């Protein structure tokens, strides 16, 4: 009896978990293609370890940059 009760709980949960896998449409990739790479002037930053990072050191590699501010030094009125 206990096995049937456990099965009655587990079976519907398994079906609910598998439903999105069957119903999801195939994914498509979206993006942009740039014919020529963008030229960037050399600049120097400090990485997360406090070491110097120069963009020139990445020559020949694909680089993606983002700028995220963790705090603003200027307080707003």
N, CA, C, O and CB atoms as a CASP TS submission, in Angstrom:
PFRMAT TS
TARGET T0000
AUTHOR 0000-0000-0000
METHOD Language model
MODEL 1
PARENT N/A
ATOM      1  N   UNK     1       0.810  -1.188   0.000  1.00  0.00           N
ATOM      2  CA  UNK     1       0.000   0.000   0.000  1.00  0.00           C
ATOM      3  C   UNK     1       0.864   1.267   0.000  1.00  0.00           C
ATOM      4  O   UNK     1       0.560   2.246  -0.681  1.00  0.00           O
ATOM      5  CB  UNK     1      -0.927  -0.010   1.196  1.00  0.00           C
ATOM      6  N   UNK     2       1.947   1.219   0.783  1.00  0.00           N
ATOM      7  CA  UNK     2       2.844   2.370   0.865  1.00  0.00           C
ATOM      8  C   UNK     2       3.518   2.621  -0.487  1.00  0.00           C
ATOM      9  O   UNK     2       3.754   3.771  -0.859  1.00  0.00           O
ATOM     10  CB  UNK     2       3.908   2.149   1.964  1.00  0.00           C
ATOM     11  N   UNK     3       3.829   1.543  -1.224  1.00  0.00           N
ATOM     12  CA  UNK     3       4.458   1.670  -2.535  1.00  0.00           C
ATOM     13  C   UNK     3       3.509   2.360  -3.508  1.00  0.00           C
ATOM     14  O   UNK     3       3.936   3.219  -4.280  1.00  0.00           O
ATOM     15  CB  UNK     3       4.873   0.288  -3.076  1.00  0.00           C
ATOM     16  N   UNK     4       2.247   2.000  -3.483  1.00  0.00           N
ATOM     17  CA  UNK     4       1.264   2.629  -4.358  1.00  0.00           C
ATOM     18  C   UNK     4       1.088   4.110  -4.038  1.00  0.00           C
ATOM     19  O   UNK     4       0.927   4.929  -4.943  1.00  0.00           O
ATOM     20  CB  UNK     4      -0.072   1.913  -4.243  1.00  0.00           C
ATOM     21  N   UNK     5       1.118   4.450  -2.766  1.00  0.00           N
ATOM     22  CA  UNK     5       0.992   5.848  -2.361  1.00  0.00           C
ATOM     23  C   UNK     5       2.203   6.649  -2.867  1.00  0.00           C
ATOM     24  O   UNK     5       2.049   7.755  -3.386  1.00  0.00           O
ATOM     25  CB  UNK     5       0.867   5.960  -0.812  1.00  0.00           C
ATOM     26  N   UNK     6       3.395   6.087  -2.712  1.00  0.00           N
ATOM     27  CA  UNK     6       4.598   6.762  -3.203  1.00  0.00           C
ATOM     28  C   UNK     6       4.567   6.908  -4.727  1.00  0.00           C
ATOM     29  O   UNK     6       4.960   7.942  -5.268  1.00  0.00           O
ATOM     30  CB  UNK     6       5.856   5.988  -2.773  1.00  0.00           C
ATOM     31  N   UNK     7       4.103   5.878  -5.401  1.00  0.00           N
ATOM     32  CA  UNK     7       3.998   5.934  -6.856  1.00  0.00           C
ATOM     33  C   UNK     7       2.984   6.984  -7.295  1.00  0.00           C
ATOM     34  O   UNK     7       3.186   7.666  -8.299  1.00  0.00           O
ATOM     35  CB  UNK     7       3.611   4.566  -7.413  1.00  0.00           C
ATOM     36  N   UNK     8       1.910   7.109  -6.553  1.00  0.00           N
ATOM     37  CA  UNK     8       0.882   8.110  -6.865  1.00  0.00           C
ATOM     38  C   UNK     8       1.429   9.526  -6.725  1.00  0.00           C
ATOM     39  O   UNK     8       0.933  10.439  -7.384  1.00  0.00           O
ATOM     40  CB  UNK     8      -0.338   7.928  -5.952  1.00  0.00           C
ATOM     41  N   UNK     9       2.423   9.725  -5.895  1.00  0.00           N
ATOM     42  CA  UNK     9       3.031  11.045  -5.723  1.00  0.00           C
ATOM     43  C   UNK     9       4.136  11.276  -6.752  1.00  0.00           C
ATOM     44  O   UNK     9       4.232  12.359  -7.328  1.00  0.00           O
ATOM     45  CB  UNK     9       3.595  11.195  -4.302  1.00  0.00           C
ATOM     46  N   UNK    10       4.958  10.275  -6.980  1.00  0.00           N
ATOM     47  CA  UNK    10       6.132  10.428  -7.847  1.00  0.00           C
ATOM     48  C   UNK    10       5.754  10.461  -9.325  1.00  0.00           C
ATOM     49  O   UNK    10       6.338  11.246 -10.073  1.00  0.00           O
ATOM     50  CB  UNK    10       7.117   9.295  -7.596  1.00  0.00           C
ATOM     51  N   UNK    11       4.826   9.663  -9.766  1.00  0.00           N
ATOM     52  CA  UNK    11       4.480   9.589 -11.193  1.00  0.00           C
ATOM     53  C   UNK    11       4.003  10.929 -11.754  1.00  0.00           C
ATOM     54  O   UNK    11       4.502  11.341 -12.801  1.00  0.00           O
ATOM     55  CB  UNK    11       3.402   8.538 -11.410  1.00  0.00           C
ATOM     56  N   UNK    12       3.064  11.630 -11.112  1.00  0.00           N
ATOM     57  CA  UNK    12       2.659  12.936 -11.671  1.00  0.00           C
ATOM     58  C   UNK    12       3.796  13.954 -11.680  1.00  0.00           C
ATOM     59  O   UNK    12       3.893  14.771 -12.597  1.00  0.00           O
ATOM     60  CB  UNK    12       1.490  13.500 -10.878  1.00  0.00           C
ATOM     61  N   UNK    13       4.646  13.909 -10.674  1.00  0.00           N
ATOM     62  CA  UNK    13       5.786  14.832 -10.650  1.00  0.00           C
ATOM     63  C   UNK    13       6.748  14.542 -11.795  1.00  0.00           C
ATOM     64  O   UNK    13       7.285  15.473 -12.397  1.00  0.00           O
ATOM     65  CB  UNK    13       6.525  14.740  -9.307  1.00  0.00           C
ATOM     66  N   UNK    14       6.972  13.289 -12.102  1.00  0.00           N
ATOM     67  CA  UNK    14       7.850  12.921 -13.218  1.00  0.00           C
ATOM     68  C   UNK    14       7.259  13.383 -14.538  1.00  0.00           C
ATOM     69  O   UNK    14       7.992  13.858 -15.406  1.00  0.00           O
ATOM     70  CB  UNK    14       8.084  11.404 -13.247  1.00  0.00           C
ATOM     71  N   UNK    15       5.961  13.255 -14.707  1.00  0.00           N
ATOM     72  CA  UNK    15       5.314  13.727 -15.934  1.00  0.00           C
ATOM     73  C   UNK    15       5.398  15.244 -16.072  1.00  0.00           C
ATOM     74  O   UNK    15       5.624  15.760 -17.167  1.00  0.00           O
ATOM     75  CB  UNK    15       3.854  13.287 -15.961  1.00  0.00           C
ATOM     76  N   UNK    16       5.215  15.953 -14.966  1.00  0.00           N
ATOM     77  CA  UNK    16       5.326  17.417 -15.003  1.00  0.00           C
ATOM     78  C   UNK    16       6.749  17.864 -15.320  1.00  0.00           C
ATOM     79  O   UNK    16       6.948  18.854 -16.025  1.00  0.00           O
ATOM     80  CB  UNK    16       4.881  18.017 -13.667  1.00  0.00           C
ATOM     81  N   UNK    17       7.717  17.151 -14.812  1.00  0.00           N
ATOM     82  CA  UNK    17       9.117  17.505 -15.065  1.00  0.00           C
ATOM     83  C   UNK    17       9.494  17.244 -16.518  1.00  0.00           C
ATOM     84  O   UNK    17      10.297  17.990 -17.080  1.00  0.00           O
ATOM     85  CB  UNK    17      10.044  16.717 -14.134  1.00  0.00           C
ATOM     86  N   UNK    18       8.942  16.215 -17.137  1.00  0.00           N
ATOM     87  CA  UNK    18       9.289  15.862 -18.510  1.00  0.00           C
ATOM     88  C   UNK    18       8.507  16.672 -19.537  1.00  0.00           C
ATOM     89  O   UNK    18       8.926  16.744 -20.693  1.00  0.00           O
ATOM     90  CB  UNK    18       9.050  14.391 -18.738  1.00  0.00           C
ATOM     91  N   UNK    19       7.395  17.278 -19.163  1.00  0.00           N
ATOM     92  CA  UNK    19       6.546  17.994 -20.115  1.00  0.00           C
ATOM     93  C   UNK    19       7.270  19.135 -20.835  1.00  0.00           C
ATOM     94  O   UNK    19       7.131  19.243 -22.053  1.00  0.00           O
ATOM     95  CB  UNK    19       5.339  18.541 -19.399  1.00  0.00           C
ATOM     96  N   UNK    20       8.033  19.991 -20.151  1.00  0.00           N
ATOM     97  CA  UNK    20       8.712  21.072 -20.886  1.00  0.00           C
ATOM     98  C   UNK    20       9.734  20.563 -21.897  1.00  0.00           C
ATOM     99  O   UNK    20       9.980  21.225 -22.906  1.00  0.00           O
ATOM    100  CB  UNK    20       9.400  22.000 -19.911  1.00  0.00           C
ATOM    101  N   UNK    21      10.330  19.408 -21.649  1.00  0.00           N
ATOM    102  CA  UNK    21      11.322  18.874 -22.576  1.00  0.00           C
ATOM    103  C   UNK    21      10.676  18.481 -23.901  1.00  0.00           C
ATOM    104  O   UNK    21      11.298  18.603 -24.956  1.00  0.00           O
ATOM    105  CB  UNK    21      12.034  17.668 -21.958  1.00  0.00           C
ATOM    106  N   UNK    22       9.448  18.016 -23.850  1.00  0.00           N
ATOM    107  CA  UNK    22       8.756  17.585 -25.052  1.00  0.00           C
ATOM    108  C   UNK    22       8.119  18.761 -25.779  1.00  0.00           C
ATOM    109  O   UNK    22       8.028  18.741 -27.007  1.00  0.00           O
ATOM    110  CB  UNK    22       7.701  16.551 -24.708  1.00  0.00           C
ATOM    111  N   UNK    23       7.678  19.781 -25.060  1.00  0.00           N
ATOM    112  CA  UNK    23       6.902  20.862 -25.654  1.00  0.00           C
ATOM    113  C   UNK    23       7.755  22.024 -26.152  1.00  0.00           C
ATOM    114  O   UNK    23       7.239  22.882 -26.867  1.00  0.00           O
ATOM    115  CB  UNK    23       5.912  21.367 -24.659  1.00  0.00           C
ATOM    116  N   UNK    24       9.038  22.084 -25.804  1.00  0.00           N
ATOM    117  CA  UNK    24       9.839  23.250 -26.173  1.00  0.00           C
ATOM    118  C   UNK    24      10.184  23.230 -27.659  1.00  0.00           C
ATOM    119  O   UNK    24      10.556  22.189 -28.200  1.00  0.00           O
ATOM    120  CB  UNK    24      11.121  23.303 -25.335  1.00  0.00           C
ATOM    121  N   UNK    25      10.061  24.390 -28.322  1.00  0.00           N
ATOM    122  CA  UNK    25      10.407  24.463 -29.743  1.00  0.00           C
ATOM    123  C   UNK    25      11.926  24.418 -29.911  1.00  0.00           C
ATOM    124  O   UNK    25      12.657  24.712 -28.966  1.00  0.00           O
ATOM    125  CB  UNK    25       9.827  25.751 -30.386  1.00  0.00           C
ATOM    126  N   UNK    26      12.403  24.059 -31.086  1.00  0.00           N
ATOM    127  CA  UNK    26      13.858  24.041 -31.294  1.00  0.00           C
ATOM    128  C   UNK    26      14.429  25.453 -31.161  1.00  0.00           C
ATOM    129  O   UNK    26      13.814  26.424 -31.601  1.00  0.00           O
ATOM    130  CB  UNK    26      14.206  23.450 -32.688  1.00  0.00           C
ATOM    131  N   UNK    27      15.590  25.554 -30.560  1.00  0.00           N
ATOM    132  CA  UNK    27      16.202  26.869 -30.367  1.00  0.00           C
ATOM    133  C   UNK    27      16.904  27.326 -31.640  1.00  0.00           C
ATOM    134  O   UNK    27      17.373  26.516 -32.439  1.00  0.00           O
ATOM    135  CB  UNK    27      17.197  26.836 -29.194  1.00  0.00           C
ATOM    136  N   UNK    28      16.964  28.627 -31.804  1.00  0.00           N
ATOM    137  CA  UNK    28      17.678  29.212 -32.939  1.00  0.00           C
ATOM    138  C   UNK    28      18.701  30.210 -32.404  1.00  0.00           C
ATOM    139  O   UNK    28      18.454  30.887 -31.405  1.00  0.00           O
ATOM    140  CB  UNK    28      16.688  29.904 -33.939  1.00  0.00           C
ATOM    141  N   UNK    29      19.813  30.295 -33.051  1.00  0.00           N
ATOM    142  CA  UNK    29      20.842  31.241 -32.652  1.00  0.00           C
ATOM    143  C   UNK    29      20.568  32.586 -33.306  1.00  0.00           C
ATOM    144  O   UNK    29      20.175  32.654 -34.471  1.00  0.00           O
ATOM    145  CB  UNK    29      22.247  30.722 -33.030  1.00  0.00           C
ATOM    146  N   UNK    30      20.776  33.646 -32.552  1.00  0.00           N
ATOM    147  CA  UNK    30      20.580  34.992 -33.077  1.00  0.00           C
ATOM    148  C   UNK    30      21.839  35.787 -32.772  1.00  0.00           C
ATOM    149  O   UNK    30      22.449  35.607 -31.719  1.00  0.00           O
ATOM    150  CB  UNK    30      19.306  35.677 -32.462  1.00  0.00           C
ATOM    151  N   UNK    31      22.225  36.655 -33.678  1.00  0.00           N
ATOM    152  CA  UNK    31      23.410  37.466 -33.453  1.00  0.00           C
ATOM    153  C   UNK    31      23.717  38.332 -34.656  1.00  0.00           C
ATOM    154  O   UNK    31      22.921  38.425 -35.590  1.00  0.00           O
ATOM    155  CB  UNK    31      24.599  36.588 -33.127  1.00  0.00           C
ATOM    156  N   UNK    32      24.861  38.956 -34.624  1.00  0.00           N
ATOM    157  CA  UNK    32      25.310  39.821 -35.706  1.00  0.00           C
ATOM    158  C   UNK    32      26.628  39.300 -36.261  1.00  0.00           C
ATOM    159  O   UNK    32      27.435  38.723 -35.532  1.00  0.00           O
ATOM    160  CB  UNK    32      25.460  41.280 -35.219  1.00  0.00           C
ATOM    161  N   UNK    33      26.835  39.506 -37.535  1.00  0.00           N
ATOM    162  CA  UNK    33      28.090  39.158 -38.179  1.00  0.00           C
ATOM    163  C   UNK    33      28.713  40.451 -38.675  1.00  0.00           C
ATOM    164  O   UNK    33      28.090  41.196 -39.432  1.00  0.00           O
ATOM    165  CB  UNK    33      27.882  38.132 -39.347  1.00  0.00           C
ATOM    166  N   UNK    34      29.928  40.714 -38.254  1.00  0.00           N
ATOM    167  CA  UNK    34      30.641  41.909 -38.682  1.00  0.00           C
ATOM    168  C   UNK    34      31.673  41.491 -39.716  1.00  0.00           C
ATOM    169  O   UNK    34      32.479  40.592 -39.476  1.00  0.00           O
ATOM    170  CB  UNK    34      31.312  42.640 -37.474  1.00  0.00           C
ATOM    171  N   UNK    35      31.644  42.149 -40.864  1.00  0.00           N
ATOM    172  CA  UNK    35      32.548  41.785 -41.954  1.00  0.00           C
ATOM    173  C   UNK    35      34.009  42.017 -41.567  1.00  0.00           C
ATOM    174  O   UNK    35      34.869  41.190 -41.872  1.00  0.00           O
ATOM    175  CB  UNK    35      32.207  42.586 -43.214  1.00  0.00           C
ATOM    176  N   UNK    36      34.289  43.116 -40.911  1.00  0.00           N
ATOM    177  CA  UNK    36      35.650  43.443 -40.510  1.00  0.00           C
ATOM    178  C   UNK    36      35.687  43.665 -38.998  1.00  0.00           C
ATOM    179  O   UNK    36      34.736  44.208 -38.436  1.00  0.00           O
ATOM    180  CB  UNK    36      36.166  44.700 -41.268  1.00  0.00           C
ATOM    181  N   UNK    37      36.757  43.257 -38.339  1.00  0.00           N
ATOM    182  CA  UNK    37      36.867  43.546 -36.908  1.00  0.00           C
ATOM    183  C   UNK    37      36.986  45.049 -36.673  1.00  0.00           C
ATOM    184  O   UNK    37      37.491  45.780 -37.525  1.00  0.00           O
ATOM    185  CB  UNK    37      38.078  42.812 -36.299  1.00  0.00           C
ATOM    186  N   UNK    38      36.526  45.496 -35.529  1.00  0.00           N
ATOM    187  CA  UNK    38      36.635  46.910 -35.188  1.00  0.00           C
ATOM    188  C   UNK    38      38.029  47.182 -34.630  1.00  0.00           C
ATOM    189  O   UNK    38      38.530  46.442 -33.784  1.00  0.00           O
ATOM    190  CB  UNK    38      35.537  47.323 -34.166  1.00  0.00           C
ATOM    191  N   UNK    39      38.637  48.243 -35.112  1.00  0.00           N
ATOM    192  CA  UNK    39      39.951  48.647 -34.597  1.00  0.00           C
ATOM    193  C   UNK    39      39.753  49.354 -33.253  1.00  0.00           C
ATOM    194  O   UNK    39      38.855  50.182 -33.104  1.00  0.00           O
ATOM    195  CB  UNK    39      40.699  49.583 -35.619  1.00  0.00           C
ATOM    196  N   UNK    40      40.599  49.018 -32.282  1.00  0.00           N
ATOM    197  CA  UNK    40      40.501  49.608 -30.950  1.00  0.00           C
ATOM    198  C   UNK    40      41.864  50.154 -30.570  1.00  0.00           C
ATOM    199  O   UNK    40      42.885  49.495 -30.767  1.00  0.00           O
ATOM    200  CB  UNK    40      40.002  48.567 -29.898  1.00  0.00           C
ATOM    201  N   UNK    41      41.875  51.355 -30.029  1.00  0.00           N
ATOM    202  CA  UNK    41      43.122  51.924 -29.515  1.00  0.00           C
ATOM    203  C   UNK    41      43.521  51.168 -28.251  1.00  0.00           C
ATOM    204  O   UNK    41      42.665  50.682 -27.512  1.00  0.00           O
ATOM    205  CB  UNK    41      42.970  53.455 -29.224  1.00  0.00           C
ATOM    206  N   UNK    42      44.829  51.074 -28.008  1.00  0.00           N
ATOM    207  CA  UNK    42      45.302  50.366 -26.826  1.00  0.00           C
ATOM    208  C   UNK    42      44.894  51.111 -25.565  1.00  0.00           C
ATOM    209  O   UNK    42      44.927  52.341 -25.526  1.00  0.00           O
ATOM    210  CB  UNK    42      46.826  50.190 -26.873  1.00  0.00           C
ATOM    211  N   UNK    43      44.511  50.370 -24.542  1.00  0.00           N
ATOM    212  CA  UNK    43      44.208  50.958 -23.241  1.00  0.00           C
ATOM    213  C   UNK    43      44.604  49.961 -22.168  1.00  0.00           C
ATOM    214  O   UNK    43      44.768  48.773 -22.443  1.00  0.00           O
ATOM    215  CB  UNK    43      42.700  51.342 -23.122  1.00  0.00           C
ATOM    216  N   UNK    44      44.755  50.446 -20.952  1.00  0.00           N
ATOM    217  CA  UNK    44      45.169  49.616 -19.826  1.00  0.00           C
ATOM    218  C   UNK    44      44.127  49.697 -18.721  1.00  0.00           C
ATOM    219  O   UNK    44      43.633  50.776 -18.394  1.00  0.00           O
ATOM    220  CB  UNK    44      46.555  50.050 -19.299  1.00  0.00           C
ATOM    221  N   UNK    45      43.799  48.542 -18.149  1.00  0.00           N
ATOM    222  CA  UNK    45      42.865  48.453 -17.030  1.00  0.00           C
ATOM    223  C   UNK    45      43.500  47.624 -15.924  1.00  0.00           C
ATOM    224  O   UNK    45      44.581  47.064 -16.107  1.00  0.00           O
ATOM    225  CB  UNK    45      41.507  47.834 -17.476  1.00  0.00           C
ATOM    226  N   UNK    46      42.840  47.547 -14.792  1.00  0.00           N
ATOM    227  CA  UNK    46      43.268  46.681 -13.697  1.00  0.00           C
ATOM    228  C   UNK    46      42.283  45.528 -13.609  1.00  0.00           C
ATOM    229  O   UNK    46      41.073  45.744 -13.536  1.00  0.00           O
ATOM    230  CB  UNK    46      43.352  47.463 -12.338  1.00  0.00           C
ATOM    231  N   UNK    47      42.805  44.291 -13.615  1.00  0.00           N
ATOM    232  CA  UNK    47      41.903  43.143 -13.570  1.00  0.00           C
ATOM    233  C   UNK    47      41.479  42.833 -12.136  1.00  0.00           C
ATOM    234  O   UNK    47      41.846  43.550 -11.204  1.00  0.00           O
ATOM    235  CB  UNK    47      42.571  41.915 -14.200  1.00  0.00           C
ATOM    236  N   UNK    48      40.709  41.766 -11.967  1.00  0.00           N
ATOM    237  CA  UNK    48      40.153  41.412 -10.661  1.00  0.00           C
ATOM    238  C   UNK    48      41.206  41.004  -9.647  1.00  0.00           C
ATOM    239  O   UNK    48      40.917  40.936  -8.452  1.00  0.00           O
ATOM    240  CB  UNK    48      39.169  40.302 -10.817  1.00  0.00           C
ATOM    241  N   UNK    49      42.439  40.729 -10.110  1.00  0.00           N
ATOM    242  CA  UNK    49      43.527  40.348  -9.212  1.00  0.00           C
ATOM    243  C   UNK    49      44.481  41.510  -8.953  1.00  0.00           C
ATOM    244  O   UNK    49      45.502  41.336  -8.287  1.00  0.00           O
ATOM    245  CB  UNK    49      44.294  39.168  -9.791  1.00  0.00           C
ATOM    246  N   UNK    50      44.157  42.688  -9.472  1.00  0.00           N
ATOM    247  CA  UNK    50      45.003  43.857  -9.280  1.00  0.00           C
ATOM    248  C   UNK    50      46.138  43.954 -10.288  1.00  0.00           C
ATOM    249  O   UNK    50      46.971  44.856 -10.192  1.00  0.00           O
ATOM    250  CB  UNK    50      45.566  43.845  -7.901  1.00  0.00           C
ATOM    251  N   UNK    51      46.186  43.045 -11.246  1.00  0.00           N
ATOM    252  CA  UNK    51      47.241  43.052 -12.262  1.00  0.00           C
ATOM    253  C   UNK    51      46.846  43.956 -13.432  1.00  0.00           C
ATOM    254  O   UNK    51      45.667  44.223 -13.662  1.00  0.00           O
ATOM    255  CB  UNK    51      47.524  41.614 -12.763  1.00  0.00           C
ATOM    256  N   UNK    52      47.846  44.412 -14.153  1.00  0.00           N
ATOM    257  CA  UNK    52      47.606  45.270 -15.308  1.00  0.00           C
ATOM    258  C   UNK    52      47.085  44.435 -16.468  1.00  0.00           C
ATOM    259  O   UNK    52      47.601  43.353 -16.747  1.00  0.00           O
ATOM    260  CB  UNK    52      48.894  46.020 -15.716  1.00  0.00           C
ATOM    261  N   UNK    53      46.070  44.938 -17.134  1.00  0.00           N
ATOM    262  CA  UNK    53      45.507  44.287 -18.316  1.00  0.00           C
ATOM    263  C   UNK    53      45.569  45.275 -19.462  1.00  0.00           C
ATOM    264  O   UNK    53      44.991  46.359 -19.391  1.00  0.00           O
ATOM    265  CB  UNK    53      44.039  43.802 -18.068  1.00  0.00           C
ATOM    266  N   UNK    54      46.279  44.896 -20.529  1.00  0.00           N
ATOM    267  CA  UNK    54      46.356  45.738 -21.728  1.00  0.00           C
ATOM    268  C   UNK    54      45.606  45.052 -22.849  1.00  0.00           C
ATOM    269  O   UNK    54      45.754  43.848 -23.056  1.00  0.00           O
ATOM    270  CB  UNK    54      47.834  46.013 -22.140  1.00  0.00           C
ATOM    271  N   UNK    55      44.806  45.810 -23.570  1.00  0.00           N
ATOM    272  CA  UNK    55      44.060  45.236 -24.687  1.00  0.00           C
ATOM    273  C   UNK    55      45.018  44.766 -25.780  1.00  0.00           C
ATOM    274  O   UNK    55      44.691  43.844 -26.526  1.00  0.00           O
ATOM    275  CB  UNK    55      43.060  46.263 -25.255  1.00  0.00           C
ATOM    276  N   UNK    56      46.183  45.379 -25.885  1.00  0.00           N
ATOM    277  CA  UNK    56      47.173  44.979 -26.892  1.00  0.00           C
ATOM    278  C   UNK    56      47.669  43.551 -26.652  1.00  0.00           C
ATOM    279  O   UNK    56      48.125  42.893 -27.587  1.00  0.00           O
ATOM    280  CB  UNK    56      48.362  45.953 -26.887  1.00  0.00           C
ATOM    281  N   UNK    57      47.585  43.064 -25.406  1.00  0.00           N
ATOM    282  CA  UNK    57      48.023  41.702 -25.087  1.00  0.00           C
ATOM    283  C   UNK    57      47.081  40.646 -25.652  1.00  0.00           C
ATOM    284  O   UNK    57      47.418  39.462 -25.658  1.00  0.00           O
ATOM    285  CB  UNK    57      48.136  41.529 -23.584  1.00  0.00           C
ATOM    286  N   UNK    58      45.921  41.050 -26.122  1.00  0.00           N
ATOM    287  CA  UNK    58      44.948  40.108 -26.671  1.00  0.00           C
ATOM    288  C   UNK    58      44.953  40.111 -28.199  1.00  0.00           C
ATOM    289  O   UNK    58      44.028  39.585 -28.818  1.00  0.00           O
ATOM    290  CB  UNK    58      43.553  40.439 -26.158  1.00  0.00           C
ATOM    291  N   UNK    59      45.962  40.687 -28.804  1.00  0.00           N
ATOM    292  CA  UNK    59      46.009  40.780 -30.255  1.00  0.00           C
ATOM    293  C   UNK    59      45.871  39.397 -30.899  1.00  0.00           C
ATOM    294  O   UNK    59      46.549  38.447 -30.509  1.00  0.00           O
ATOM    295  CB  UNK    59      47.315  41.447 -30.700  1.00  0.00           C
ATOM    296  N   UNK    60      44.985  39.304 -31.888  1.00  0.00           N
ATOM    297  CA  UNK    60      44.750  38.048 -32.583  1.00  0.00           C
ATOM    298  C   UNK    60      43.674  37.185 -31.942  1.00  0.00           C
ATOM    299  O   UNK    60      43.344  36.120 -32.463  1.00  0.00           O
ATOM    300  CB  UNK    60      46.018  37.277 -32.653  1.00  0.00           C
ATOM    301  N   UNK    61      43.123  37.631 -30.815  1.00  0.00           N
ATOM    302  CA  UNK    61      42.067  36.888 -30.131  1.00  0.00           C
ATOM    303  C   UNK    61      40.762  37.683 -30.179  1.00  0.00           C
ATOM    304  O   UNK    61      40.777  38.910 -30.273  1.00  0.00           O
ATOM    305  CB  UNK    61      42.468  36.584 -28.662  1.00  0.00           C
ATOM    306  N   UNK    62      39.649  36.983 -30.115  1.00  0.00           N
ATOM    307  CA  UNK    62      38.368  37.661 -30.036  1.00  0.00           C
ATOM    308  C   UNK    62      38.175  38.160 -28.605  1.00  0.00           C
ATOM    309  O   UNK    62      38.407  37.417 -27.651  1.00  0.00           O
ATOM    310  CB  UNK    62      37.201  36.716 -30.469  1.00  0.00           C
ATOM    311  N   UNK    63      37.753  39.409 -28.455  1.00  0.00           N
ATOM    312  CA  UNK    63      37.579  40.009 -27.140  1.00  0.00           C
ATOM    313  C   UNK    63      36.181  40.598 -27.041  1.00  0.00           C
ATOM    314  O   UNK    63      35.732  41.311 -27.938  1.00  0.00           O
ATOM    315  CB  UNK    63      38.652  41.091 -26.876  1.00  0.00           C
ATOM    316  N   UNK    64      35.505  40.300 -25.955  1.00  0.00           N
ATOM    317  CA  UNK    64      34.201  40.893 -25.653  1.00  0.00           C
ATOM    318  C   UNK    64      34.365  41.660 -24.350  1.00  0.00           C
ATOM    319  O   UNK    64      34.849  41.107 -23.362  1.00  0.00           O
ATOM    320  CB  UNK    64      33.054  39.796 -25.547  1.00  0.00           C
ATOM    321  N   UNK    65      33.970  42.918 -24.338  1.00  0.00           N
ATOM    322  CA  UNK    65      34.122  43.722 -23.129  1.00  0.00           C
ATOM    323  C   UNK    65      32.758  44.152 -22.621  1.00  0.00           C
ATOM    324  O   UNK    65      31.805  44.307 -23.384  1.00  0.00           O
ATOM    325  CB  UNK    65      35.012  44.951 -23.394  1.00  0.00           C
ATOM    326  N   UNK    66      32.694  44.338 -21.322  1.00  0.00           N
ATOM    327  CA  UNK    66      31.505  44.908 -20.690  1.00  0.00           C
ATOM    328  C   UNK    66      31.990  45.801 -19.563  1.00  0.00           C
ATOM    329  O   UNK    66      33.057  45.575 -18.993  1.00  0.00           O
ATOM    330  CB  UNK    66      30.524  43.789 -20.160  1.00  0.00           C
ATOM    331  N   UNK    67      31.213  46.799 -19.251  1.00  0.00           N
ATOM    332  CA  UNK    67      31.571  47.731 -18.188  1.00  0.00           C
ATOM    333  C   UNK    67      30.460  47.705 -17.151  1.00  0.00           C
ATOM    334  O   UNK    67      29.336  48.137 -17.408  1.00  0.00           O
ATOM    335  CB  UNK    67      31.797  49.177 -18.742  1.00  0.00           C
ATOM    336  N   UNK    68      30.793  47.199 -15.989  1.00  0.00           N
ATOM    337  CA  UNK    68      29.824  47.079 -14.907  1.00  0.00           C
ATOM    338  C   UNK    68      30.342  47.885 -13.727  1.00  0.00           C
ATOM    339  O   UNK    68      31.474  47.703 -13.277  1.00  0.00           O
ATOM    340  CB  UNK    68      29.584  45.582 -14.512  1.00  0.00           C
ATOM    341  N   UNK    69      29.499  48.773 -13.239  1.00  0.00           N
ATOM    342  CA  UNK    69      29.879  49.603 -12.107  1.00  0.00           C
ATOM    343  C   UNK    69      29.340  48.995 -10.826  1.00  0.00           C
ATOM    344  O   UNK    69      28.145  48.724 -10.712  1.00  0.00           O
ATOM    345  CB  UNK    69      29.366  51.043 -12.283  1.00  0.00           C
ATOM    346  N   UNK    70      30.228  48.781  -9.858  1.00  0.00           N
ATOM    347  CA  UNK    70      29.791  48.230  -8.585  1.00  0.00           C
ATOM    348  C   UNK    70      29.495  49.316  -7.570  1.00  0.00           C
ATOM    349  O   UNK    70      28.833  49.063  -6.563  1.00  0.00           O
ATOM    350  CB  UNK    70      30.835  47.292  -8.039  1.00  0.00           C
ATOM    351  N   UNK    71      29.973  50.512  -7.821  1.00  0.00           N
ATOM    352  CA  UNK    71      29.648  51.636  -6.948  1.00  0.00           C
ATOM    353  C   UNK    71      29.981  52.921  -7.674  1.00  0.00           C
ATOM    354  O   UNK    71      30.861  52.954  -8.534  1.00  0.00           O
ATOM    355  CB  UNK    71      30.413  51.547  -5.597  1.00  0.00           C
ATOM    356  N   UNK    72      29.282  53.963  -7.327  1.00  0.00           N
ATOM    357  CA  UNK    72      29.484  55.265  -7.958  1.00  0.00           C
ATOM    358  C   UNK    72      30.121  56.190  -6.922  1.00  0.00           C
ATOM    359  O   UNK    72      29.585  56.364  -5.828  1.00  0.00           O
ATOM    360  CB  UNK    72      28.129  55.861  -8.502  1.00  0.00           C
ATOM    361  N   UNK    73      31.253  56.777  -7.266  1.00  0.00           N
ATOM    362  CA  UNK    73      31.968  57.641  -6.320  1.00  0.00           C
ATOM    363  C   UNK    73      31.243  58.958  -6.105  1.00  0.00           C
ATOM    364  O   UNK    73      31.425  59.592  -5.065  1.00  0.00           O
ATOM    365  CB  UNK    73      33.384  57.908  -6.813  1.00  0.00           C
ATOM    366  N   UNK    74      30.437  59.382  -7.048  1.00  0.00           N
ATOM    367  CA  UNK    74      29.739  60.657  -6.952  1.00  0.00           C
ATOM    368  C   UNK    74      28.334  60.427  -6.393  1.00  0.00           C
ATOM    369  O   UNK    74      27.560  59.649  -6.951  1.00  0.00           O
ATOM    370  CB  UNK    74      29.673  61.356  -8.337  1.00  0.00           C
ATOM    371  N   UNK    75      28.009  61.101  -5.299  1.00  0.00           N
ATOM    372  CA  UNK    75      26.666  60.946  -4.751  1.00  0.00           C
ATOM    373  C   UNK    75      25.721  61.934  -5.425  1.00  0.00           C
ATOM    374  O   UNK    75      26.093  63.065  -5.739  1.00  0.00           O
ATOM    375  CB  UNK    75      26.669  61.154  -3.217  1.00  0.00           C
ATOM    376  N   UNK    76      24.511  61.485  -5.633  1.00  0.00           N
ATOM    377  CA  UNK    76      23.507  62.336  -6.256  1.00  0.00           C
ATOM    378  C   UNK    76      22.811  63.192  -5.213  1.00  0.00           C
ATOM    379  O   UNK    76      22.649  62.756  -4.073  1.00  0.00           O
ATOM    380  CB  UNK    76      22.484  61.494  -7.019  1.00  0.00           C
ATOM    381  N   UNK    77      22.393  64.407  -5.576  1.00  0.00           N
ATOM    382  CA  UNK    77      21.722  65.287  -4.585  1.00  0.00           C
ATOM    383  C   UNK    77      20.374  64.747  -4.155  1.00  0.00           C
ATOM    384  O   UNK    77      19.693  65.366  -3.336  1.00  0.00           O
ATOM    385  CB  UNK    77      21.537  66.689  -5.157  1.00  0.00           C
TER
END
